[in-house]
Amino acid sequence: MTRPAERPRAVLLDYGGTLDGDARHWFDHFVELYARAGTALPADVLKPAFYLADDELARVPGIESFGLVAMTETHVRLQLAALGRRDDGLARRLVEAFVADTRAAWDRNRPLLAWLAERYRLGVVSNSYGNMPALLADGDLGPFEIVVDSATAGVRKPDPAIYQLAARRLALPPETIVHVGDSWERDVVPARRIGMGAAWLARPDAVMPDAPAGVVRLDSLLELREHLA
């Protein structure tokens, strides 16, 4: 793993698939959870319901205050409604499993964030629903100097403008910042486009599209400490 020529001054992190799990997309996670709950659904059946729930969640009144449980309960309720199912037992199993998996990832990553916070300015850049500050507080994650939530920022990944906004809020040149995320298209490409360093958190079987300068691959978020040490 290559190291940057100069130590960065700030580290930005994605949330979904990064801080809450090593390259585990929420959709793929829910495909797994339905099977674990005894109601296996083909991905092509679940996909439209999942993304409809994703879109509707951002419009739920009071979403900005939702922590992990309230967010997950609402997302699952919207999924099941889109699937035309009313099954309180299934909803409970899905919520409990998603929350447990997420909290396990939070617990694993919290010491890394404490180590980073002693050495770098930290921020989060995430496509979310407007509740990212509440979610991070719920997980006792951070401390983060800035939180850029797409729903309140008015710009979404992969638009490089969301990364430019983060750099402006930090008042730092992009070249002094490293962004860490699990999506090549939404995280790595736009961050590099504005000059940030990038770390791609990827599943072991994922194929790196290319190997540009300034990008490293991580199999686990915990490897970030080795990269930045």
N, C-alpha and C positions, 0 to 999 in steps of 0.2 A: 504494500500500500504506500503510495507516494505521499509526501508531506508538502504543505505549502511552503514557498520560499520565505514568506514572512508570516509571522503569527497574526491571525485576524483579530480585530477588536470586538467583533460582535458575532453572535450565532443566532440565526433565525431557524425555527423549527415548524414544520407542518404539524397538525394535530392528528386527524384521522389516518390511521395506517402508519403513524410515526410515533407519537407520544402515547397512543393507546394500543399499540401492537406493532410488531415488526413486519411491515409491508402486508398487513392484513386488511384488505379493503372491506368496508362494512357489508357490501352486497355479498361478497364471498363468505364472509363470516356468517351472515344470516342463512345462506344456503346450507352451510354446515349445521347451524343451530336448529333449523327446521328438521333436519335428519336426526339430530341428537334428541329432539323432542318427540320423535316418533311420527312425524308428518313430513316425510321427504317430498320436496317439490322440485321438479325440473327447473333449471336456471331460467329457461325461457318463459316459464309460467310465473315465477316470482319476480323477474326483472321489471316488468311494467308496474307492478304493484309497489315494489320497493322504491322506484324512482318517482312515482306519483306521491308516495308518502314523503319522500325527501323534499319534493317541491312544496307540498302543502305544509310541512312542519314550520317552514320559515314564516308562514302567514298565521300561525296559531297565536291568539292574543296572549300576551305575557311571556312569550317564548324567551325574551331576553333574561328572564330570571331562572330558567330551567337548568337544574343540575342534571347529573347523569340519570337518575331514576326517572324523573319526570320526563326528560327528553326521550328516553328509551320507551317508556310506557306509551307515550304519545305516538312515536314512530311506529311501534308495533300495532297499536290500535288502527292507525291509518293504513298500514299494510293489510291487515286482516279485512278491513272494510273494503279495500280495493279488490281483494280476493273473493269478496262475498261470503266471508266466513265469520261466524260469531262463536268463539270458543275461548272462554275465560281461562280454562286450564292451559291451553296451548299458549295463550298470551302470557300467562304467568311464567311458564317454563322458558319461553323465549327471553323475556325480560330478565329473569333471574340469571340465566346463563350469560347473556350479553354483559350484564352488569358485573358479574363475577370475573369474567375474562378481562374486562376493561380494568377493574380494580387491581387485578394481578399484574397487568402491564404497568399501571401507575406505580405500584409498589416497587416493581423492578427498576423503573426509570427514575424514581425520585432521587436516589443517591447520585446518579449521574448529573441531574440538573443542579443539585447542590454543589457538586464539583465544578461544573461549568460556571455557575454564578460567582464563584470566587475568582474567576479568571477572565470572564467575558461579559459584555452586556448581552442580555438575552431578550428574544422576542418570539412571538408566534405569528405566523401568517397562514390563514386557513380559510378554505371555502366552507362556510358554516351557516348558521341559521339566525345569528344575532345574539347567541347565548355563550359565545366562547369565553368571555371573562368569567361568567358564572360557572361554567364547566371546569375551567382551570382552577378556580377557587375551591370547588367541590372536591377536586382531586388533590388539593394542597400541592399543586404543581407550580414551579417557578422558583424564585421570583422572576417575573417577566416585566421588563421595562416598557415594552409596547406589545399590544395585541391587535392585530389587523384581522378583523372578521369581515369576510366579503359582504355579508348581509348589511352591515352598517357602513362599510367603506364605499359601497357603491361600485365596486370593481371585483371581478373574480379571476382566479387562475383559469387559464394560462396567460391572461393578459399581463405582460411585463409591468404594467402600470401599478399593479398591487405591490410589486417588489420595490419599485421606485418610491411608492408611498412609504413603505417601511423604512427605506434608507433615509428619506427626508425626516421622518419622525425621530430617527436615531441621530440625525444631523451628522451622518457619516458617509463617505464615498462608498459606493457599492463594492469597490475593490477591497475594502477592509472588512467585508461581511461574508460569512459562509452560511448558505441556506441548506437545510437538511430536510429531505422529503422522500416519499415512496413512489411518486409518479414521475416518470421520465418527462412526459409531455407537459404536465402542469407545474412541476417543481424545478427539475433540472434545466430544461430548455429555456424557460423565461428568465430564471435567475442568472444563468450564464449570459443570456442576451444583453443584460444590463451591466455585466462585468463582475457579478458576485461569484465567489467560489461556491461549489455545490458538492454535497454528499448524497448519493443515491442509495436509499435503503431498499433492498430488493430481496425477493424470495430466492432461494438457492437455484431454482430452475429458470429464473428470468434471464433473458439474454440482453446484454448491454448493447444498445443500438450502435454505439461507437465509443471511442475512448478519448474524448477531447481533453485538452489540458485544463486543469482546474477542477476536475471531477474525480471523486473517489467513490468506490462501491463499498457499501456496508451490508453485511449479512444480519447484523443486529445493531440496534441503536447504541448498545453498550460499547461497540467498537469505536464510537466517536471519541471516547476518552483516549484511546491509543493513538488515534489519528491526530488529535489536537495537543497531546501531551508534549 
